Amino acid sequence: MATYLDRILLRHREVAAADTRPLDDLAQRASAMPPTRPFVASIQAAVEAGELAVISEIKRRSPSKGALNIELDPAEMAAAYALGGASAMSVLTDEEFFGGSVADLRAARAAASLPVLRKDFTVCRHDVCDARLMGADCVLLIAAALSAEELRDLHQLADEIGIAVLVEVHDEPELESALGANASLIGVNQRDLVTFQVDHDRAVRMAAVIPDHVTKVAESGVRGGQDARALQDAGYHAVLVGETLVTAADPAAALRDLRGV
């Protein structure tokens, strides 16, 4: 049975196959961009202060939940996230399936000083360069979406052009691929790609096998402070939270609850 990830990846790989832009030119332009904001260092600063870092997400809708906050203003959300003490932001740029855009990322980044993750389905070298060119400070690589060779290649390119990488995994084999790509920032997605159900036990299990030198991020299904603190106790340095924040009446207050302050 095809998962929603399969359908999304099929579309993104179709688009990538039709992209004829010269890669060397894109990489040169990406390398010449101003320095990124310190994504990992921002997370570590929260950890050193004894806190759980929060990567707050700007997401209008999702394939599994439908509309979340279609009419959100990315600049207003970014300002609220900064006010609530987020360590970083994640912005969906996939238009067809999530209702996001590059414009959302640029508006959010202009409205706050937080480092920004481009949350999208990166399938080729052009995508990595595009993330840097649009102003993202970190790019997402999903292990389930890439071969081990692709993951290594795209991570290496990101390192070369100066953009941080968050590698998302679901299980131990994907973790091995991430470590084989020299990933030092790894996210564990608690949501099952087939059933869409959130599995908190998965996050706890995976935290125990991720090496200590890696910055650990728990993704999906973080509903509030109780979930966040359980993940912190399991060994996570950060949580990436979208639905809970974009549907909250007061995103800054919801963020403070996640942080336990």
DOLUMPA-584492 format. One line per field, with one value per atom (N, C-alpha, C): residue in one letter; residue number from 0; atom name; x, y, z. Coordinates in steps of 0.001 Angstrom, whole numbers, plus 500000, padded with zeros to 6 digits. Example, Ala and Ser with C-alpha at 12.3 -4.5 7.8 and 13.67 -1.06 7.14 Angstrom:
# residues 2
residuo	[A;A;A;S;S;S]
num	[0;0;0;1;1;1]
atomo	[N;CA;C;N;CA;C]
X	[513190;512300;513200;512850;513670;512900]
Y	[494310;495500;496700;497750;498940;500030]
Z	[507800;507800;507800;507080;507140;507870]
***
This chain:
# residues 261
residuo	[M;M;M;A;A;A;T;T;T;Y;Y;Y;L;L;L;D;D;D;R;R;R;I;I;I;L;L;L;L;L;L;R;R;R;H;H;H;R;R;R;E;E;E;V;V;V;A;A;A;A;A;A;A;A;A;D;D;D;T;T;T;R;R;R;P;P;P;L;L;L;D;D;D;D;D;D;L;L;L;A;A;A;Q;Q;Q;R;R;R;A;A;A;S;S;S;A;A;A;M;M;M;P;P;P;P;P;P;T;T;T;R;R;R;P;P;P;F;F;F;V;V;V;A;A;A;S;S;S;I;I;I;Q;Q;Q;A;A;A;A;A;A;V;V;V;E;E;E;A;A;A;G;G;G;E;E;E;L;L;L;A;A;A;V;V;V;I;I;I;S;S;S;E;E;E;I;I;I;K;K;K;R;R;R;R;R;R;S;S;S;P;P;P;S;S;S;K;K;K;G;G;G;A;A;A;L;L;L;N;N;N;I;I;I;E;E;E;L;L;L;D;D;D;P;P;P;A;A;A;E;E;E;M;M;M;A;A;A;A;A;A;A;A;A;Y;Y;Y;A;A;A;L;L;L;G;G;G;G;G;G;A;A;A;S;S;S;A;A;A;M;M;M;S;S;S;V;V;V;L;L;L;T;T;T;D;D;D;E;E;E;E;E;E;F;F;F;F;F;F;G;G;G;G;G;G;S;S;S;V;V;V;A;A;A;D;D;D;L;L;L;R;R;R;A;A;A;A;A;A;R;R;R;A;A;A;A;A;A;A;A;A;S;S;S;L;L;L;P;P;P;V;V;V;L;L;L;R;R;R;K;K;K;D;D;D;F;F;F;T;T;T;V;V;V;C;C;C;R;R;R;H;H;H;D;D;D;V;V;V;C;C;C;D;D;D;A;A;A;R;R;R;L;L;L;M;M;M;G;G;G;A;A;A;D;D;D;C;C;C;V;V;V;L;L;L;L;L;L;I;I;I;A;A;A;A;A;A;A;A;A;L;L;L;S;S;S;A;A;A;E;E;E;E;E;E;L;L;L;R;R;R;D;D;D;L;L;L;H;H;H;Q;Q;Q;L;L;L;A;A;A;D;D;D;E;E;E;I;I;I;G;G;G;I;I;I;A;A;A;V;V;V;L;L;L;V;V;V;E;E;E;V;V;V;H;H;H;D;D;D;E;E;E;P;P;P;E;E;E;L;L;L;E;E;E;S;S;S;A;A;A;L;L;L;G;G;G;A;A;A;N;N;N;A;A;A;S;S;S;L;L;L;I;I;I;G;G;G;V;V;V;N;N;N;Q;Q;Q;R;R;R;D;D;D;L;L;L;V;V;V;T;T;T;F;F;F;Q;Q;Q;V;V;V;D;D;D;H;H;H;D;D;D;R;R;R;A;A;A;V;V;V;R;R;R;M;M;M;A;A;A;A;A;A;V;V;V;I;I;I;P;P;P;D;D;D;H;H;H;V;V;V;T;T;T;K;K;K;V;V;V;A;A;A;E;E;E;S;S;S;G;G;G;V;V;V;R;R;R;G;G;G;G;G;G;Q;Q;Q;D;D;D;A;A;A;R;R;R;A;A;A;L;L;L;Q;Q;Q;D;D;D;A;A;A;G;G;G;Y;Y;Y;H;H;H;A;A;A;V;V;V;L;L;L;V;V;V;G;G;G;E;E;E;T;T;T;L;L;L;V;V;V;T;T;T;A;A;A;A;A;A;D;D;D;P;P;P;A;A;A;A;A;A;A;A;A;L;L;L;R;R;R;D;D;D;L;L;L;R;R;R;G;G;G;V;V;V]
num	[0;0;0;1;1;1;2;2;2;3;3;3;4;4;4;5;5;5;6;6;6;7;7;7;8;8;8;9;9;9;10;10;10;11;11;11;12;12;12;13;13;13;14;14;14;15;15;15;16;16;16;17;17;17;18;18;18;19;19;19;20;20;20;21;21;21;22;22;22;23;23;23;24;24;24;25;25;25;26;26;26;27;27;27;28;28;28;29;29;29;30;30;30;31;31;31;32;32;32;33;33;33;34;34;34;35;35;35;36;36;36;37;37;37;38;38;38;39;39;39;40;40;40;41;41;41;42;42;42;43;43;43;44;44;44;45;45;45;46;46;46;47;47;47;48;48;48;49;49;49;50;50;50;51;51;51;52;52;52;53;53;53;54;54;54;55;55;55;56;56;56;57;57;57;58;58;58;59;59;59;60;60;60;61;61;61;62;62;62;63;63;63;64;64;64;65;65;65;66;66;66;67;67;67;68;68;68;69;69;69;70;70;70;71;71;71;72;72;72;73;73;73;74;74;74;75;75;75;76;76;76;77;77;77;78;78;78;79;79;79;80;80;80;81;81;81;82;82;82;83;83;83;84;84;84;85;85;85;86;86;86;87;87;87;88;88;88;89;89;89;90;90;90;91;91;91;92;92;92;93;93;93;94;94;94;95;95;95;96;96;96;97;97;97;98;98;98;99;99;99;100;100;100;101;101;101;102;102;102;103;103;103;104;104;104;105;105;105;106;106;106;107;107;107;108;108;108;109;109;109;110;110;110;111;111;111;112;112;112;113;113;113;114;114;114;115;115;115;116;116;116;117;117;117;118;118;118;119;119;119;120;120;120;121;121;121;122;122;122;123;123;123;124;124;124;125;125;125;126;126;126;127;127;127;128;128;128;129;129;129;130;130;130;131;131;131;132;132;132;133;133;133;134;134;134;135;135;135;136;136;136;137;137;137;138;138;138;139;139;139;140;140;140;141;141;141;142;142;142;143;143;143;144;144;144;145;145;145;146;146;146;147;147;147;148;148;148;149;149;149;150;150;150;151;151;151;152;152;152;153;153;153;154;154;154;155;155;155;156;156;156;157;157;157;158;158;158;159;159;159;160;160;160;161;161;161;162;162;162;163;163;163;164;164;164;165;165;165;166;166;166;167;167;167;168;168;168;169;169;169;170;170;170;171;171;171;172;172;172;173;173;173;174;174;174;175;175;175;176;176;176;177;177;177;178;178;178;179;179;179;180;180;180;181;181;181;182;182;182;183;183;183;184;184;184;185;185;185;186;186;186;187;187;187;188;188;188;189;189;189;190;190;190;191;191;191;192;192;192;193;193;193;194;194;194;195;195;195;196;196;196;197;197;197;198;198;198;199;199;199;200;200;200;201;201;201;202;202;202;203;203;203;204;204;204;205;205;205;206;206;206;207;207;207;208;208;208;209;209;209;210;210;210;211;211;211;212;212;212;213;213;213;214;214;214;215;215;215;216;216;216;217;217;217;218;218;218;219;219;219;220;220;220;221;221;221;222;222;222;223;223;223;224;224;224;225;225;225;226;226;226;227;227;227;228;228;228;229;229;229;230;230;230;231;231;231;232;232;232;233;233;233;234;234;234;235;235;235;236;236;236;237;237;237;238;238;238;239;239;239;240;240;240;241;241;241;242;242;242;243;243;243;244;244;244;245;245;245;246;246;246;247;247;247;248;248;248;249;249;249;250;250;250;251;251;251;252;252;252;253;253;253;254;254;254;255;255;255;256;256;256;257;257;257;258;258;258;259;259;259;260;260;260]
atomo	[N;CA;C;N;CA;C;N;CA;C;N;CA;C;N;CA;C;N;CA;C;N;CA;C;N;CA;C;N;CA;C;N;CA;C;N;CA;C;N;CA;C;N;CA;C;N;CA;C;N;CA;C;N;CA;C;N;CA;C;N;CA;C;N;CA;C;N;CA;C;N;CA;C;N;CA;C;N;CA;C;N;CA;C;N;CA;C;N;CA;C;N;CA;C;N;CA;C;N;CA;C;N;CA;C;N;CA;C;N;CA;C;N;CA;C;N;CA;C;N;CA;C;N;CA;C;N;CA;C;N;CA;C;N;CA;C;N;CA;C;N;CA;C;N;CA;C;N;CA;C;N;CA;C;N;CA;C;N;CA;C;N;CA;C;N;CA;C;N;CA;C;N;CA;C;N;CA;C;N;CA;C;N;CA;C;N;CA;C;N;CA;C;N;CA;C;N;CA;C;N;CA;C;N;CA;C;N;CA;C;N;CA;C;N;CA;C;N;CA;C;N;CA;C;N;CA;C;N;CA;C;N;CA;C;N;CA;C;N;CA;C;N;CA;C;N;CA;C;N;CA;C;N;CA;C;N;CA;C;N;CA;C;N;CA;C;N;CA;C;N;CA;C;N;CA;C;N;CA;C;N;CA;C;N;CA;C;N;CA;C;N;CA;C;N;CA;C;N;CA;C;N;CA;C;N;CA;C;N;CA;C;N;CA;C;N;CA;C;N;CA;C;N;CA;C;N;CA;C;N;CA;C;N;CA;C;N;CA;C;N;CA;C;N;CA;C;N;CA;C;N;CA;C;N;CA;C;N;CA;C;N;CA;C;N;CA;C;N;CA;C;N;CA;C;N;CA;C;N;CA;C;N;CA;C;N;CA;C;N;CA;C;N;CA;C;N;CA;C;N;CA;C;N;CA;C;N;CA;C;N;CA;C;N;CA;C;N;CA;C;N;CA;C;N;CA;C;N;CA;C;N;CA;C;N;CA;C;N;CA;C;N;CA;C;N;CA;C;N;CA;C;N;CA;C;N;CA;C;N;CA;C;N;CA;C;N;CA;C;N;CA;C;N;CA;C;N;CA;C;N;CA;C;N;CA;C;N;CA;C;N;CA;C;N;CA;C;N;CA;C;N;CA;C;N;CA;C;N;CA;C;N;CA;C;N;CA;C;N;CA;C;N;CA;C;N;CA;C;N;CA;C;N;CA;C;N;CA;C;N;CA;C;N;CA;C;N;CA;C;N;CA;C;N;CA;C;N;CA;C;N;CA;C;N;CA;C;N;CA;C;N;CA;C;N;CA;C;N;CA;C;N;CA;C;N;CA;C;N;CA;C;N;CA;C;N;CA;C;N;CA;C;N;CA;C;N;CA;C;N;CA;C;N;CA;C;N;CA;C;N;CA;C;N;CA;C;N;CA;C;N;CA;C;N;CA;C;N;CA;C;N;CA;C;N;CA;C;N;CA;C;N;CA;C;N;CA;C;N;CA;C;N;CA;C;N;CA;C;N;CA;C;N;CA;C;N;CA;C;N;CA;C;N;CA;C;N;CA;C;N;CA;C;N;CA;C;N;CA;C;N;CA;C;N;CA;C;N;CA;C;N;CA;C;N;CA;C;N;CA;C;N;CA;C;N;CA;C;N;CA;C;N;CA;C;N;CA;C;N;CA;C;N;CA;C;N;CA;C;N;CA;C;N;CA;C;N;CA;C;N;CA;C;N;CA;C;N;CA;C;N;CA;C;N;CA;C;N;CA;C;N;CA;C;N;CA;C;N;CA;C;N;CA;C;N;CA;C;N;CA;C;N;CA;C;N;CA;C;N;CA;C;N;CA;C;N;CA;C;N;CA;C;N;CA;C;N;CA;C;N;CA;C;N;CA;C;N;CA;C;N;CA;C;N;CA;C;N;CA;C;N;CA;C;N;CA;C;N;CA;C;N;CA;C;N;CA;C;N;CA;C;N;CA;C;N;CA;C;N;CA;C;N;CA;C;N;CA;C;N;CA;C;N;CA;C;N;CA;C;N;CA;C;N;CA;C;N;CA;C;N;CA;C]
X	[500847;500000;500882;500619;501405;501074;502094;501908;501810;501423;501382;502787;503818;505189;505520;505074;505317;504726;503508;502844;503551;503952;504647;505997;506731;508049;507965;506961;506787;506662;505869;505680;506973;507664;508888;509984;510053;511064;510715;509429;509032;509505;509304;509732;511257;511955;513418;513945;513299;513749;513613;512692;512464;513309;514097;514894;516208;516354;517541;518520;518330;519250;520649;521696;523064;523387;523763;524016;525235;526271;527483;527185;526355;525993;525212;524263;523475;524372;525302;526189;527102;527595;528443;527674;526457;525627;525277;524989;524664;525856;527043;528256;528574;528119;528403;527390;526382;525375;525997;525397;525886;525815;526615;526608;525210;524922;523636;523595;522402;522228;522549;523079;523585;522472;522039;520906;521215;522274;522612;523049;523829;524300;523136;522076;520906;520224;520157;519608;520491;521791;522716;522711;522466;522399;521270;520125;519006;519369;520014;520408;521365;522326;523297;522646;521499;520746;519801;519858;519019;517620;517390;516058;515983;514764;514495;514295;515061;514895;513629;512984;511798;512051;511870;511865;510404;509956;508537;508239;507160;506895;505751;505935;504891;504341;503113;502505;501024;500563;499167;498246;498707;497904;498827;498259;499035;498170;498770;497961;497158;497685;496992;495926;496104;495172;494331;494692;493964;494349;493384;493659;493972;495043;495418;495214;495844;495697;496037;495113;495363;495712;495064;495217;496286;497149;498159;499052;499556;500518;501897;502793;504079;504911;504806;505559;505027;503710;503118;503462;503418;503761;505221;506090;507517;507756;507074;507224;506729;505621;505092;506056;506655;507609;508844;509312;510451;510076;508878;508402;508287;507887;507713;509000;510110;511398;511821;511311;511756;513246;513881;515300;515488;514518;514593;513187;513073;511794;511944;510840;510726;509584;509828;508794;508565;507319;506953;506981;507698;507710;507026;506583;505839;504459;504147;502883;501751;502001;500923;500274;501080;500556;500383;501148;501121;500701;500512;500071;501130;502385;503471;504060;505120;505766;507114;507929;509195;508917;507827;507465;507202;506598;506370;507705;508670;509975;510640;510628;511297;510611;509289;508565;508846;508876;509144;510560;511512;512911;513151;512438;512599;511982;511027;510288;510915;511895;512511;513955;514751;516179;516480;515457;515650;516187;517071;517481;516304;516312;515144;515518;514723;514801;513826;514313;513387;512802;511522;510845;510217;510836;510345;510915;510643;511043;512216;513397;514628;515010;515060;515327;516502;517079;518176;519078;520212;521194;520634;519796;519172;518380;517677;516868;517739;518907;519807;520275;520680;521122;519984;518796;517642;517361;517511;517283;518221;519472;520459;520133;519749;519484;518242;517260;516050;516218;517370;517658;517533;517299;517208;518580;518553;519779;520026;519016;519097;518184;518583;517787;517443;516251;515794;516120;516742;516931;516212;515261;514461;515054;515557;516217;515290;514008;513049;512816;513203;512965;514177;515311;516572;517316;518074;518983;520133;520881;522028;523030;523205;524133;523636;522336;521774;521921;521657;521754;523173;524165;525565;525890;525461;525769;525145;523882;523196;523712;524038;524605;525966;526774;528092;527961;527021;526806;526384;525485;525044;526230;527098;528292;529146;529274;530134;529599;528282;527722;527321;527563;527406;526016;525251;523920;523840;523234;523099;522119;522182;521325;520664;519337;518593;518218;518723;518373;517267;516156;515013;515042;514857;514835;513605;513292;512171;512596;513718;514111;515625;516099;517532;518249;517707;518400;518552;517528;517637;518656;518739;519762;521158;521370;522671;523008;522018;522246;522605;521911;522187;523602;524001;525348;526395;526052;526955;527158;526216;526325;526960;527460;528094;527113;525869;524874;525182;525097;525305;524055;523003;521701;520662;520044;519135;517780;516731;515368;514701;513949;513178;511704;511126;509714;508889;508058;507248;506027;505736;504532;504841;504065;504211;503767;504576;504296;503153;502779;501691;500377;500388;499142;498867;499866;499802;499719;499770;499658;500981;500894;502084;502495;503773;504308;505388;504991;505946;507029;506690;507688;508829;508521;509558;510608;510131;511057;511956;511381;512171;513206;512771;513684;514845;514514;515545;516514;516027;516906;518033;517737;518724;519842;519619;520643;521326;520886;521568;522807;523977;525213;525153;525924;525890;526358;527204;527715;526686;525566;524529;523528;523117;522024;520713;519880;518692;517420;516591;515336;514180;513136;511922;510905;510294;509377;507996;506977;505586;504953;503686;502892;503227;503889;504191;503034;502187;500910;500952;502009;502079;503273;503286;504420;504730;503679;503911;504661;504230;504931;506372;506535;507864;508820;508350;509243;509566;508619;508907;509995;509957;510978;512327;512295;513541;514141;513299;513774;514356;513837;514331;515683;516088;517402;517409;516245;516191;516619;517302;517738;516701;515861;514887;513655;512558;511351;510970;510475;509963;508448;507779;506339;505634;504621;503867;502405;501638;500189;499790;500439;500090;500227;501217;501472;500618;500481;499727;498233;497764;496338;496066;497106;496929;496376;495520;495003;496120;497092;498237;499507;500100;501272;502447;502659;503775;503571;502355;502073;502221;501760;501909;503376;504186;505614;506249;505848;506399;506016;504820;504410;505294;505597;506470;507855;508323;509656;509674;508487;508419;508757;508484;508759;507488]
Y	[498802;500000;501248;502151;503381;504303;504874;505821;507235;508184;509567;510022;509492;509850;509369;508172;507654;508583;509038;509898;511251;511792;513083;512950;511889;511706;511497;510777;510576;511913;512800;514120;514939;514918;515708;515179;513868;513322;513627;513714;514143;515566;516432;517828;517903;517120;517130;516650;515643;515101;516121;517062;518075;519332;519373;520557;520519;521416;521431;522543;523214;524285;523722;524430;523947;523880;522707;522529;523309;523374;524087;525546;526153;527559;527718;526816;526876;526731;525776;525532;526717;527345;528520;529670;529881;530949;530659;529402;529022;529239;528866;529028;530489;531370;532799;533528;532830;533449;533881;534871;535250;534068;534080;532964;532705;531452;531088;531441;531486;531598;530241;530234;528987;528079;527133;526289;525367;524583;523636;524366;525421;526172;526776;527152;527708;526648;525425;524318;524046;523992;523678;524755;526007;527079;526834;526358;526025;524854;523847;522672;523067;523919;524355;525161;525771;526514;525608;524308;523347;523208;523701;523676;522693;522341;521622;522658;522559;523488;523143;524162;523943;524520;523661;524106;524264;525489;525771;525838;525171;524995;525872;526347;527090;526173;525711;524701;525021;525155;525514;524288;523185;521958;520766;519557;518341;517303;516341;515316;514463;514255;513371;514082;515392;516127;517146;517429;518443;519843;520777;522170;522301;523026;523326;524808;525644;527098;527701;527522;527881;529357;530211;531660;532272;531461;532021;533032;533980;534962;534510;534114;533576;534561;535838;536846;536961;536946;537020;535775;534610;533377;533396;533867;533926;534843;535974;536904;536278;535541;534862;533784;533074;532031;532626;533738;534400;534858;535396;535860;534703;533539;532376;531646;532061;531476;530291;530182;529104;529229;528103;528106;528222;527783;527801;527655;527846;527667;526638;525988;525106;525641;525808;526360;525409;524967;524130;524953;524450;525132;524317;523094;522292;522914;523237;523915;522924;521893;521001;520230;519740;518862;519551;520608;521256;522732;523268;524656;525677;525242;526151;526818;527586;528271;528818;529119;529809;531175;531810;533120;533040;531933;531749;531725;530999;530909;532273;532981;534292;535284;535259;536172;535864;534584;534188;534575;534321;534607;536107;536910;538363;538944;538204;538727;538376;537475;537044;536663;536668;536369;534881;534060;532625;531960;530964;530174;529357;529078;528494;527210;526170;524920;524980;524654;524462;523060;522975;521676;521320;520395;519983;518604;518108;516761;516870;516885;517093;515791;515814;514573;514687;515894;516048;517201;517315;518345;519752;519896;521202;521661;520729;521073;521607;521001;521447;522867;523126;524471;525479;525084;525984;526380;525435;525752;526868;526761;527790;529115;529070;530293;531023;530293;530959;531542;531264;531849;530910;529620;528662;528477;528164;527912;526424;525604;524156;523516;522347;521623;520250;519756;518451;517369;516290;515088;513943;513311;512240;510905;510142;508881;507929;507933;507047;507413;508628;509112;508966;508562;508571;507259;506878;505755;506211;505253;505618;506442;506117;506867;508290;508439;509779;510609;509991;510699;511214;510381;510806;511948;511815;512810;514165;514158;515422;516061;515239;515782;516416;515769;516314;517645;517715;518968;520076;519770;520765;521274;520365;520772;521715;521409;522199;523614;523766;525093;525828;525213;525934;525996;524923;524886;523660;523828;522720;521685;520461;519370;518698;518557;517712;516446;515299;514025;513371;513080;512463;510962;510238;508773;508265;506984;506334;505096;504488;503223;503052;501909;501666;501588;500906;500915;502325;503160;504531;505329;505039;505682;505320;504069;503663;504439;504643;505434;506876;507426;508798;508933;507992;508031;507801;506979;506758;508002;508934;510215;511288;510885;511815;512831;512427;513330;513582;514845;515208;515839;515994;516499;515539;514750;513697;513857;513808;513866;512512;512150;510906;511271;510841;511100;510038;510471;509523;509021;509638;509265;508137;507069;505943;506375;506069;506534;505772;504636;503849;504119;504051;504200;505648;506520;507923;508069;506940;507003;507419;508129;508563;507462;507121;506049;506632;506978;507578;506577;505298;504281;504262;504560;504609;505662;506828;507915;507530;506914;506510;505459;504490;503427;503996;504890;505426;506350;507095;507998;507226;506010;505213;504705;504663;504110;505174;506410;507490;507885;507958;508273;509614;509715;510900;512162;512036;513241;513886;513195;513687;514554;515660;516466;515801;515470;514649;515499;515304;516040;515048;515236;514425;515200;514520;515180;514517;515316;514874;514387;514736;514211;514766;515910;516544;517478;517071;517767;518829;518845;519834;519579;520286;520227;518845;518053;516714;515840;515874;515117;515611;516929;517510;517074;517095;516734;515241;514421;512987;512736;513491;513354;513887;514959;515472;514429;513813;512774;511578;511327;510204;510502;511777;512129;513079;513614;514540;515942;516599;517976;518980;518556;519473;518699;519423;518885;519802;519203;519970;519870;521012;521026;521933;521400;522189;522339;521248;521307;521954;521568;522108;523623;524148;525585;526367;525858;526640;526634;525697;525672;526292;526743;527318;528740;529095;530457;531453;531024;531862;531043;531103;530283;530540;531775;532088;531396;531412;530739;529222;528676;527246;526855;527721;527476;527469;528402;528447;527183;526660;525415;524261;524208;523163;523244;524446;524661;524453;524417;524241;525488;526665;527935;528762]
Z	[500000;500000;500000;499063;498966;500139;500736;501822;501262;502119;501657;501267;501937;501586;500171;499815;498466;497416;497638;496655;496538;497678;497669;496968;497279;496685;495182;494731;493296;492589;493159;492551;492601;493727;493837;492919;492744;491833;490375;490053;488707;488440;489414;489267;489148;489982;489955;488604;488029;486742;485615;485782;484749;484956;486021;486349;485564;484624;483761;484111;485238;485615;485855;485409;485633;487124;487601;489023;489500;488680;489092;489393;488567;488787;490086;490329;491564;492793;492741;493876;494138;493069;493233;493860;493396;493956;495414;495711;497089;498012;497544;498356;498624;497741;497880;498758;499241;500101;501429;502111;503442;504403;505462;506415;506969;507237;507820;509302;509841;511281;511915;513140;513740;514258;513432;513772;514951;514838;515899;517160;517013;518179;518953;518257;518932;519792;519284;520075;521285;521051;522132;523216;522844;523839;524829;524324;525208;526113;525529;526311;527426;527104;528110;529226;528912;529923;530704;530421;531133;530576;529362;528771;527607;527261;526026;524927;523862;522749;521968;521429;520596;519212;518206;516806;516428;516323;516114;514618;514218;512789;512292;511072;510371;509287;509510;508640;508490;507252;506990;506992;506440;506397;506237;506353;506145;505457;504746;504071;505040;506252;507192;508011;508277;509129;508370;507133;506386;506840;506787;507135;508618;508912;510296;510586;509775;509909;508552;507615;506216;506058;506837;506656;507545;508129;509037;508325;509108;508622;509100;508195;508636;509436;509119;509876;511300;511455;512790;513604;512969;513672;514106;513233;513562;514754;514772;515895;517193;517119;518306;518784;517857;518222;518898;518384;519015;520422;520576;521876;522867;522372;523242;523572;522965;523308;522471;521241;520359;520083;519862;519496;517989;517230;515768;515213;513909;513223;512111;511791;510640;509786;508492;507615;506445;506278;505143;503864;502854;501558;500472;500785;499820;499606;498353;498051;497820;497030;496568;497709;498661;499700;501058;501310;502627;502579;501408;501300;501656;501714;502061;500841;501052;499941;500362;499380;499636;500247;499812;500358;501861;502322;503758;504506;503960;504622;504687;503591;503557;504484;504536;505418;506882;507226;508614;509013;508144;508478;508618;507822;507898;509164;509761;510909;512248;512269;513523;513250;514302;514146;514319;514461;514673;513411;513558;512396;511872;510561;509901;509151;509387;508643;507477;506279;505171;505277;505591;505742;504396;503713;502405;502093;500920;500534;499567;500125;499373;498684;497352;496614;495661;495511;494555;494988;494316;494643;494403;493387;493143;494368;495005;496185;497319;497513;498585;498299;497070;496700;496831;496408;496500;497947;498875;500288;500744;500363;500724;500054;498780;498021;498508;499026;499507;500908;501537;502840;504013;503760;504864;505513;506794;507553;507753;507462;507640;506609;506122;505142;505720;505388;505869;504849;505322;504513;505223;504550;505133;504700;505648;505312;504573;504918;504264;502800;502425;501073;500161;500733;499997;500189;499189;499371;500265;500814;501650;500855;499576;498727;498496;498213;498030;499296;500433;501707;501923;501682;501827;500868;499627;498610;498928;499318;499590;500873;501868;503108;502828;502018;501684;500948;500013;499289;500241;501164;502142;502951;503372;504110;503269;501991;501109;500886;500819;500550;501818;502976;504234;504815;504662;505270;506181;507365;508310;507762;508305;507852;509048;508976;509902;509145;509604;508971;509792;509136;509804;509633;510738;510710;511442;511201;511880;512663;512249;512868;512824;513314;513426;512075;511063;509765;509181;509333;508847;509664;510944;511774;511270;510902;510373;509103;508251;507038;507388;508380;508795;509335;510173;510736;509652;508658;507535;506694;506774;506065;506937;508110;509064;509629;509788;510367;511839;512235;513639;514249;513436;513883;513326;514209;513769;514452;513637;514157;514051;515074;515061;514895;513783;513529;514243;515167;515942;515170;514014;513276;512295;512358;511445;510049;509039;507687;507017;507551;506965;507681;509013;509773;510178;510114;510545;512061;512781;514233;514859;515990;516715;517691;517651;518491;519397;520622;521554;521965;521977;522333;521323;520064;519035;519382;519818;520145;521309;522321;523489;523090;522285;521847;521029;520116;519229;519968;520932;521679;522339;522764;523492;522595;521285;520383;519523;519616;518892;519689;519059;519789;520513;521580;522434;521727;520699;520037;519110;518886;517974;518734;518135;518670;518261;519259;519034;519059;518043;517907;517795;518568;518439;517602;516631;515705;515738;515539;515365;516667;516841;517946;519310;519371;520668;520986;521929;522143;523230;524025;525101;525986;527128;528021;528557;528834;529382;528372;527103;526067;525918;525925;525728;526828;528064;529169;529170;528734;528614;527576;526498;525463;525938;526702;527282;528231;529030;529952;529192;527992;527181;526547;526576;526050;524870;524503;523377;523791;522869;523100;522612;521667;521071;520614;520482;519854;518702;517629;516497;516554;516694;516960;515961;515290;514335;514700;514596;514773;516100;517190;518508;518543;517827;517864;516869;515635;514643;514920;515747;516100;517470;518155;519493;519411;520370;520423;520727;521519;521884;521671;520463;520171;521118;521522;522431;523772;524286;525565;525414;524285;524053;523990;523417;523351;524732;525554;526927;527697;527441;528078;527612;526333;525805;526432;526650;527204;528735;529362;530799;531594;530994;531686;531767]
***
